[in-house]
Amino acid sequence: MTPDDGLGGGIGSGLARFGAFLAAAAILGIGILQREGNTDARWLLALAASAPFFVLLLWPRLPPNLPTFNRTVVRIGTLLVVAFLLTSIHLVRLQVVRADELATESRPTANGDTIVNQRILLEQLRQQRGRIVDRNGQILADTTITPDGFALRSYPSTSSYVVGYYSPQYYGLAGIERAYDRYLRGSSGGNPFETLAGDLLHEPLVGNDVVLTVDLRLQQVADRALDATGRRGAVVALDPRSGAILVNAAAPRFDPQQLAIDPRESERDVARAKAYWSALNAEGSGDPLLPRGTQGLFVPGSTFKTFTVAAALDGGIVSPTKIYPDPGEIVIDGHQIIELNRPEPVKNEYSVTEGYLYSLNIVFAQIALDTGTVRTNEYAKKFGFGEEIPFNGLSNALGQRGAASSISSDPNYLSSKPALADTGFGQGELLTTPLHMALITAAMVNGGKMPEPYIVGAARSPGGELLEQTRAKTWLTPISANTADQVRTLMLASVERGGSTRAKIDGLVIGGKTGTAELGDGDSHSWFICFAGKPNGPPEIAMAVIVERGGSGAGAALGIARQVIEAYYAVNR
C-alpha cells in the first residue's frame, strides 16, 4: 500500500498517472479535432470525459497521519485545480484554435438583422481587402478605398457568387470570403516582420490576393446553360488528376454586390439590401444562398450505376461479360421492378456491359443483390459516403467541406432485398452531391484514386509574389486501377454506342453516364456525369450536372455538360 488510503493508493503510481495523462490527452485531442456536426457539444463532452483522468493524474498522496481537515482541504484544492485547468484548456481552444472562426462569426437575430464582432467590423470597414481572382487573373472580388478612408467591396462579375459574400456590417462573411479571410485581411501568408512593423507604426494592412482554380469563362457558360433550362440545378467540373475545381455553378444564385453595403450609404440603400436579404431567405426562393454543387443533396438516379458496377467488379462479383436475365419485369420479395430501357423487347438476357450502356434497372438490381448488403456498405464507405468531403487548401484557411452523401438513412435499410435492389440502380434512399459524383467520375479515370477537391490554388501578395500554393492530394482510393479502367471503358462505350451518344464531340474522347432520378411526384431530376480528354492523352475534365425536375438525363443535364466541354476545349485544344 502507498502512504495514502482510498483513491490515492495504487492509482497514485507513476504508471497509473502516465496512463491517466495519455487518456486525457487523447480525449481532448479527439474533441479539438472534431470538424463535423455540433463540434461545441462534442468538445464539452470530451472536456467533461477528461476530468476524471486529470483527477487521477493530480490526486495527491498524503501521509497517513495528516489531520482529516487538512486532508479534506488538500483534496478540495486538487479538484479546484482540475476545474481551473479544464477552464484554461477551454479558453485556449476558444482563443487559439477557434479564434479566427469566432472573430468572423455572424448570427442572425429575430428581426432579420445580424450580430457581428464590432471590433473586427471597425477594422473591416477601412481595410484594403485582397482581391479574389480566377485561374486566369479575372477579378471576382475587389476592394477600393474612398477618399475618406472607407473600404468598398465590389463584385464585377455575375458569376462572383462563387466566392460567397462579404457584408461585415449586416450579414457577415460566407464561402471563400470567410474561409480565406485571414489571407484576404493580410494576417496570414505575408511577411510576419512586415505585418509586425505595420502594427507598430499603425500603417494600414493590405490584404493578400486569393487565386481560385475556377475558370470564369467556363463558370459563365455553365451559368447561362443552367439559366436556359429555367430550373434549379448545379454544375461541378474539376481536373480529375488534381481535384482542382474548374466550375462550381448553381441556379438559382445571388448577387453578392447587393449585400456589400457602402458604409456611407443612406438608410434607403440599407433598406434595399435588407429587402434583398429577406427575399433570398424567403420561402419559395429556391435557396439561392445554398451552394448546390457542394452542399445540395439529391437522388442520383442511374449515374449511381457507376458506383454499383465499380463495387461489383472490384469485389470480383461480376465481369463485364457476365449475363443477367431481363425479361422486362422482376419481382423481389413482392417488390416489382419494371424495365423501361430494354433496346430489344424480344431479348431477355443482357451482359453487365449492355446493362450499363442501356441503363437497365433489372440488371443492376441483380448486380446489387449479388454484391450483397455487407459489401455494398463496405464500398459505400470506401467511396466516402457518410463522410463530409474535405477541401484541400492553404494551411491557415478555415476548413471547407462538402456535404456528406448517404447511401441510406437507416443502417439496416440495405438488409432488405427490395431496398438493396433499388439502391443498385440509383433510387432507394440515396442522396449525394454533384461534387461527390464528379469525384467518383474522377476516380474512374485516375487509376481508382479520388482526389481531394480544392477551389483555392494559391495566395499572392499585393505585389504578385507567390506566398502559398495548394498541392494536389488523394482523398480516397476505393478501387483498384484495373477496376477503374474497366469502368472507364464502360463510360466510353456509353457515349460511343449507348444512352449517352449525344455527348459525342469530334476530336475528343468522352465517357459518361446519364441519370433520370425518379422522385415519386412530378418530373425527374436530370443527371449527367462525364469526363473528356484529347486522343492519346489523359482526361482533363470530369463533371457532374444536375437539373432539378429536368426530366431525362440524356436531355437537359447532358446538354449543359456538352456546352462546358466545348468551351473548355475551345481554348485548350
SVG drawing of the C-alpha trace seen along z (x, -y; Angstrom):
<svg xmlns="http://www.w3.org/2000/svg" viewBox="-47 -62 57 77">
<polyline fill="none" stroke="black" stroke-width="0.4" points="0.0,0.0 1.1,-3.6 1.0,-6.1 -2.5,-7.4 -5.7,-5.4 -8.6,-5.3 -8.1,-7.0 -4.6,-8.0 -3.4,-4.4 -2.3,-2.2 -3.8,-4.6 -1.2,-7.1 1.7,-5.1 3.7,-6.6 2.4,-4.2 -1.2,-4.9 -0.6,-8.7 1.1,-8.3 -1.9,-6.3 -4.3,-8.9 -2.3,-11.6 -2.4,-9.7 -6.1,-9.1 -6.9,-12.7 -4.7,-13.9 -6.3,-11.5 -9.9,-12.5 -9.1,-16.2 -7.3,-15.7 -10.4,-14.0 -12.6,-16.8 -10.4,-19.5 -10.2,-17.7 -14.0,-17.4 -15.0,-19.0 -18.5,-17.6 -21.8,-18.2 -22.2,-20.0 -18.5,-20.5 -19.1,-22.6 -21.2,-20.0 -18.7,-17.3 -15.9,-19.4 -17.6,-20.0 -18.4,-16.3 -14.7,-15.5 -13.7,-18.1 -16.0,-16.5 -14.8,-13.0 -11.2,-14.0 -11.9,-15.4 -11.7,-12.1 -8.3,-11.3 -7.0,-14.7 -8.2,-14.0 -6.3,-10.7 -3.2,-12.4 -3.1,-15.1 -4.6,-13.3 -2.1,-13.8 -0.5,-11.1 -0.9,-12.2 0.8,-10.9 -1.5,-8.7 -1.0,-10.9 -2.3,-14.1 -5.4,-15.5 -8.7,-14.9 -9.4,-18.7 -6.1,-19.2 -6.6,-16.1 -10.1,-17.4 -8.7,-20.9 -5.9,-19.4 -8.3,-17.2 -10.8,-20.0 -7.9,-22.2 -6.9,-19.4 -10.5,-19.4 -10.4,-23.1 -7.0,-22.9 -8.5,-20.4 -11.5,-22.7 -9.2,-25.7 -7.1,-23.5 -10.1,-22.4 -11.4,-26.0 -7.9,-27.2 -7.9,-24.4 -11.3,-25.5 -10.2,-29.2 -7.1,-28.1 -9.4,-26.4 -11.6,-29.5 -8.7,-32.0 -6.3,-29.9 -8.0,-27.0 -11.2,-28.8 -10.0,-32.4 -10.5,-33.2 -13.7,-31.3 -15.3,-33.1 -13.9,-36.5 -15.7,-36.3 -18.8,-34.6 -22.1,-36.3 -25.5,-35.3 -29.0,-36.4 -31.4,-38.0 -35.2,-37.5 -35.8,-40.8 -33.7,-39.8 -30.5,-41.7 -27.2,-40.0 -24.9,-40.2 -21.2,-40.7 -17.9,-41.3 -17.9,-45.1 -14.1,-45.4 -13.4,-43.4 -16.2,-45.3 -14.5,-48.7 -11.3,-47.3 -13.0,-45.8 -14.8,-49.0 -11.5,-50.6 -9.2,-47.7 -8.0,-47.2 -9.0,-43.6 -7.2,-41.4 -8.7,-40.5 -10.2,-37.2 -9.3,-36.2 -10.0,-33.2 -7.2,-30.9 -6.6,-33.4 -6.5,-36.5 -10.1,-37.6 -11.3,-39.6 -14.2,-38.1 -13.9,-40.4 -12.0,-43.6 -11.7,-46.5 -11.3,-50.2 -10.6,-52.8 -12.6,-56.0 -11.0,-59.5 -12.4,-59.4 -10.8,-56.0 -13.7,-53.6 -13.2,-50.2 -15.7,-49.3 -16.0,-45.6 -17.1,-45.1 -18.1,-42.0 -17.7,-42.8 -18.9,-39.5 -22.4,-38.0 -20.6,-34.8 -18.9,-36.3 -21.3,-34.4 -18.9,-31.5 -16.7,-33.4 -19.6,-33.8 -20.2,-37.3 -18.7,-39.9 -21.1,-42.1 -19.4,-42.8 -22.0,-45.4 -25.0,-43.1 -24.6,-39.6 -21.1,-38.6 -18.9,-36.5 -19.6,-33.3 -17.8,-31.0 -14.3,-31.8 -14.6,-35.3 -14.9,-33.6 -12.7,-30.5 -9.8,-32.6 -10.4,-35.7 -7.0,-35.6 -5.3,-35.8 -7.6,-38.4 -7.1,-40.5 -3.4,-40.1 -3.0,-38.4 -1.8,-35.1 0.5,-34.4 2.5,-37.6 5.9,-38.5 5.4,-38.4 8.0,-41.1 6.2,-43.5 3.0,-42.7 4.5,-43.4 6.2,-46.6 2.8,-47.8 1.1,-47.1 3.8,-49.1 3.6,-52.0 -0.2,-51.8 0.1,-51.5 -3.0,-50.1 -2.6,-46.4 -3.2,-45.5 -4.7,-42.0 -3.3,-39.3 -4.9,-38.1 -6.5,-34.7 -6.3,-32.8 -9.1,-30.3 -8.9,-27.3 -12.2,-28.3 -12.2,-29.3 -14.6,-32.3 -15.2,-31.7 -16.4,-28.2 -18.4,-29.3 -20.3,-31.8 -21.0,-29.1 -22.4,-26.8 -24.5,-29.7 -26.0,-30.6 -26.8,-27.0 -28.5,-26.4 -30.5,-29.6 -31.7,-28.4 -33.4,-25.4 -35.4,-27.7 -34.9,-25.3 -32.7,-24.8 -29.5,-22.9 -25.8,-22.7 -22.6,-22.0 -19.3,-20.9 -16.4,-20.3 -12.9,-19.5 -9.5,-18.3 -9.6,-14.6 -5.9,-14.4 -5.6,-17.1 -9.1,-17.8 -8.9,-21.5 -12.4,-22.7 -13.0,-24.5 -16.7,-25.2 -19.0,-25.4 -22.2,-26.7 -25.7,-26.8 -29.1,-28.1 -30.8,-30.0 -28.0,-32.2 -27.5,-35.5 -25.7,-38.8 -23.1,-39.4 -22.9,-43.1 -26.4,-43.6 -25.1,-42.6 -21.8,-44.6 -23.2,-47.8 -21.2,-51.0 -20.7,-52.4 -21.7,-55.8 -24.9,-54.6 -28.3,-56.1 -31.0,-54.4 -32.8,-53.8 -29.8,-51.8 -29.6,-49.8 -33.3,-49.1 -32.8,-47.9 -30.1,-45.5 -32.2,-44.2 -35.1,-43.6 -32.8,-41.7 -31.6,-39.5 -35.1,-38.8 -36.0,-37.8 -33.0,-35.4 -34.2,-33.7 -37.9,-33.7 -39.9,-30.5 -40.1,-29.6 -37.0,-31.5 -35.2,-28.3 -32.4,-28.7 -30.1,-30.8 -27.6,-31.0 -27.2,-27.2 -24.0,-26.2 -25.9,-23.3 -22.8,-21.8 -21.1,-21.1 -23.9,-21.2 -27.1,-20.2 -28.1,-16.5 -30.1,-14.8 -31.2,-11.3 -28.5,-10.3 -30.6,-8.0 -28.7,-5.9 -25.5,-7.8 -25.1,-5.7 -24.8,-2.6 -21.2,-3.7 -20.7,-3.0 -22.6,0.2 -20.7,1.7 -17.3,0.5 -18.0,2.2 -19.1,5.4 -16.1,5.5 -13.7,4.6 -15.1,7.2 -14.9,9.9 -18.7,10.4 -19.1,9.8 -17.1,9.3 -18.2,7.0 -19.4,10.1 -21.5,11.7 -25.0,12.3 -28.2,11.4 -31.8,12.2 -34.0,9.2 -37.4,10.2 -38.8,6.7 -40.1,7.3 -38.8,8.8 -40.4,9.3 -38.1,9.2 -39.9,10.2 -43.1,8.8 -41.5,5.6 -42.0,5.2 -39.4,3.6 -40.4,2.8 -37.7,2.3 -38.3,-0.7 -35.0,-0.8 -34.6,2.5 -33.3,1.8 -34.8,5.1 -38.2,6.2 -37.6,9.8 -34.2,10.1 -34.3,11.4 -30.6,11.6 -28.0,8.8 -24.4,8.6 -23.1,6.3 -21.7,4.1 -25.1,3.9 -26.8,3.2 -24.6,0.2 -24.9,-1.1 -28.7,-0.9 -29.1,-1.7 -31.1,1.5 -32.5,1.3 -33.3,5.0 -29.7,5.9 -28.4,3.5 -30.9,4.7 -29.5,8.2 -25.9,6.9 -26.6,5.2 -28.2,8.3 -25.2,10.4 -22.9,7.8 -24.8,8.0 -25.6,5.7 -22.2,6.0 -20.1,5.4 -22.3,2.6 -22.0,0.8 -18.2,1.5 -17.7,-0.1 -20.0,-3.0 -17.6,-3.8 -14.6,-3.3 -16.2,-5.9 -16.7,-8.4 -20.4,-8.0 -21.4,-9.2 -18.3,-11.4 -18.1,-15.2 -15.9,-15.8 -12.7,-17.6 -11.4,-20.5 -7.7,-20.7 -6.4,-24.2 -4.0,-26.7 -2.7,-25.9 -4.3,-28.8 -7.7,-28.7 -10.8,-27.6 -11.8,-24.1 -14.2,-23.8 -16.2,-20.7 -18.8,-19.3 -22.0,-17.8 -21.9,-14.1 -23.6,-11.9 -25.6,-9.0 -26.5,-5.6 -29.4,-5.2 -31.0,-7.0 -31.1,-3.7 -28.0,-1.4 -30.4,1.6 -32.1,0.3 -30.0,2.3 -30.7,5.5 -34.0,5.5 -33.6,7.1 -36.0,4.7 -34.2,1.8 -30.8,3.1 -32.1,3.7 -33.5,0.2 -30.2,-1.3 -28.3,0.7 -29.9,-1.3 -29.7,-4.7 -33.0,-5.0 -33.8,-3.8 -32.8,-6.3 -29.7,-7.6 -28.7,-11.2 -25.5,-12.6 -23.9,-15.9 -22.8,-16.8 -19.3,-17.3 -19.3,-13.7 -20.5,-12.3 -17.8,-14.4 -15.2,-12.8 -16.5,-9.3 -16.2,-10.0 -12.6,-11.3 -11.7,-8.1 -12.6,-6.1 -10.0,-8.0 -7.4,-8.5 -6.4,-4.9 -9.0,-4.4 -7.9,-7.4 -10.4,-10.1 -8.6,-13.5 -9.2,-15.8 -11.0,-18.7 -9.9,-22.3 -11.1,-25.6 -8.3,-27.9 -5.0,-27.4 -2.7,-30.0 -2.3,-33.2 -0.3,-36.1 1.0,-39.3 -0.4,-42.6 2.7,-42.8 2.1,-39.4 4.6,-37.4 3.5,-33.7 3.0,-33.2 1.5,-29.8 0.2,-27.2 -2.2,-24.2 -0.6,-20.8 -2.8,-18.0 -3.7,-15.3 -5.5,-11.9 -8.6,-11.7 -9.6,-8.0 -8.6,-5.0 -11.8,-3.0 -11.0,-0.7 -8.0,0.8 -6.6,-0.8 -7.7,2.3 -11.3,1.8 -11.2,-1.9 -10.0,-1.1 -12.9,1.3 -15.5,-1.3 -13.8,-3.9 -14.3,-1.6 -18.0,-1.3 -18.4,-5.0 -16.6,-5.4 -18.9,-2.8 -22.0,-4.6 -21.1,-7.7 -19.9,-5.7 -23.0,-3.5 -25.2,-3.6 -27.5,-6.0 -25.1,-9.0 -24.4,-9.3 -25.5,-13.0 -22.3,-13.8 -20.0,-12.9 -17.8,-15.7 -15.5,-15.3 -11.8,-15.2 -12.4,-14.4 -12.5,-11.2 -15.6,-11.4 -17.1,-9.0 -20.3,-9.5 -23.5,-8.1 -26.9,-9.6 -29.3,-9.5 -33.0,-10.1 -33.8,-10.2 -37.4,-9.3 -38.9,-11.4 -42.3,-9.9 -44.1,-13.0 -43.7,-15.2 -40.7,-15.4 -37.5,-13.5 -34.1,-15.0 -31.9,-15.1 -28.3,-14.0 -25.1,-13.5 -21.6,-12.6 -18.8,-12.5 -15.1,-13.0 -13.3,-14.3 -9.8,-14.4 -7.9,-14.6 -7.0,-11.5 -3.9,-9.7 -4.0,-12.0 -5.3,-11.7 -8.8,-13.0 -8.5,-16.7 -12.0,-17.4 -14.6,-15.4 -18.0,-16.7 -21.4,-16.2 -24.5,-18.1 -28.0,-18.1 -31.1,-19.9 -33.7,-19.6 -37.0,-18.3 -35.3,-18.5 -36.6,-15.1 -34.3,-12.6 -30.6,-12.7 -30.0,-12.4 -31.7,-15.8 -31.0,-18.9 -28.1,-17.7 -26.2,-16.2 -26.7,-19.3 -25.2,-21.5 -22.2,-19.2 -21.6,-19.3 -21.5,-23.1 -19.0,-23.2 -16.7,-20.7 -16.9,-22.5 -16.0,-25.8 -13.1,-24.1 -11.5,-22.7 -12.2,-25.9 -9.1,-27.3 -7.4,-24.1 -7.0,-22.2"/>
</svg>
